[in-house]
Amino acid sequence: MALTENDSTAPGSTRSSPRASLGGLLRRRDFRRLLTARVLSQLSDGVFQVSLASYVIFSPERQASPADIASMLAVLLLPFSVIGPFAGVLLDRWRRRQVLYLGNLARFGLGLITAGLLLARAPEWLFFGAALLVTALNRFILAGLSAALPRVVDQEQLVTANSVSPTLGTVAAACGGGIGFLVHQVMPPGVRADATLVTLAALLYLCAALAAHRMAPGLLGPTVRTDRPPLHRALGRAAHDLTDGVRHLVRDCRPAVHALAAVTASRFCYGVLVVVVLMLSRYTFNDPADSAAGLATLGKAVAVSALGFFLAAVISPWCTRRLGVSGWLTACSALAAVFVPALGLLFAVGPSMLTALLLGVVTQGTKICADTLVQESVEDEFRGRVFALYDVLFNIAFVAAAAVAALVLPLNGRSVPVVLGVAVVYALTAVLYGRAARRSPVPPVAGSEQPSAP
């Protein structure tokens, strides 16, 4: 997730300065090199993630189950949850350029090993172990890219840089996923296609490492300090600070607590429905033996859901002006409680695609509202720690959803009780959050225009 920086410059100064424009940024050699490393790294991530999904779910040689999906999501997301809160401590000690260079170089080697394990038909635990290491390193690389940005741009350029860099990285990851889907439409499905994708991802990781290597070793910081505590004490302090953030959140920020609870419930519901769509794409909408067709259907669902995420970014400002931030968050859950059973119980391609679109809208709409409520109600001193907790809750909810689906979802994905259960959770979220928001409204923020009451 991206946190917005407070603009401390005079009104209009950042936007009017030519140095703060996109053209001004791209004229800076070090920014271009850091941006190139980000784009190549996240492009590689997109390719790798599709290769993992293809092997686990759409391999013609295996009968994937919801439990397999839960294992895949755990590999992709749990490293973020475990490592994330402590990554900053290490990134403030290690040279960030070396993190980007050596981290991507290590992922290149691990990618080649993973491809070899696929071709050798090694035990699955070895494959998942190698994939887990690749995704664990991703936490350090993404955090390092963000931490390094102020070292290659001026302060007046940070707002623009923070808009351009993560956006292009996200676009690159989506393009990497598109490349993965395209390869699987061209090559015969099977282990060779999966290994080819993993090898391609590994080569892109190598390119990202070489792009990082072009920067001077000390360029990205951090500044060496002689008064730093030992590493074990710094890690312990990070855990203590995170605990302080949780204590502050629970004691003083009830609106943020309610928003985090609502977005966690929404993420859980979304995760269950993602598993449902995966299984429907493989076993119901297509011949189970035709894994390429199943992957193509999944690709369409991902594309329309991404469109829903974009639409949420477009319409959420308008909706919050009329309903209020809390009102729009409540409406998102209430709308999902209606359209999920109305469309999802048909178990047909067209209604499922429309459901994916609407889910993209309400899921991202909920997150936009939750981000805003946390930013508005949590003191700046604790905000970073609260967002670290937010990241953990967000990922764990998704993995928990896959684990629950693994227990109750049939292989073909057709389950009336599961769809109705998700709708009930959405409805309860709308009711309970709406009631809590009325009891604990967000205090006005000085200097900001408040949305109209619902």
Sequence and secondary structure as in RCSB ss.txt:
>XXXX:A:sequence
MALTENDSTAPGSTRSSPRASLGGLLRRRDFRRLLTARVLSQLSDGVFQVSLASYVIFSPERQASPADIASMLAV
LLLPFSVIGPFAGVLLDRWRRRQVLYLGNLARFGLGLITAGLLLARAPEWLFFGAALLVTALNRFILAGLSAALP
RVVDQEQLVTANSVSPTLGTVAAACGGGIGFLVHQVMPPGVRADATLVTLAALLYLCAALAAHRMAPGLLGPTVR
TDRPPLHRALGRAAHDLTDGVRHLVRDCRPAVHALAAVTASRFCYGVLVVVVLMLSRYTFNDPADSAAGLATLGK
AVAVSALGFFLAAVISPWCTRRLGVSGWLTACSALAAVFVPALGLLFAVGPSMLTALLLGVVTQGTKICADTLVQ
ESVEDEFRGRVFALYDVLFNIAFVAAAAVAALVLPLNGRSVPVVLGVAVVYALTAVLYGRAARRSPVPPVAGSEQ
PSAP
>XXXX:A:secstr
        S TTHHHH GGGSHHHHHT HHHHHHHHHHHHHHHHHHHHHHHHHHHHHS TTS   HHHHHHHHHH
HHHHHHHHHHHHHHHHTTS HHHHHHHHHHHHHHHHHHHHHHHHTT  HHHHHHHHHHHHHHHHHHHHHHHHHGG
GTS GGGHHHHHHHHHHHHHHHHHHHHHHHHHHHHHS SSHHHHHHHHHHHHHHHHHHHHHHHTS TTTT     
TT   HHHHHHHHHHHHHHHHHHHHHH HHHHHHHHHHHHHHHHHHHHHHHHHHIIIIISS TT HHHHHHHHHH
HHHHHHHHHHHHHHHHHHHHHHH HHHHHHHHHHHHHHHHHHHHTT  HHHHHHHHHHHHHHHHHHHHHHHHHHH
HHS HHHHHHHHHHHHHHHHHHHHHHHHHHHHH  TT   HHHHHHHHHHHHHHHHHHHHHHHHS     TTS  
    
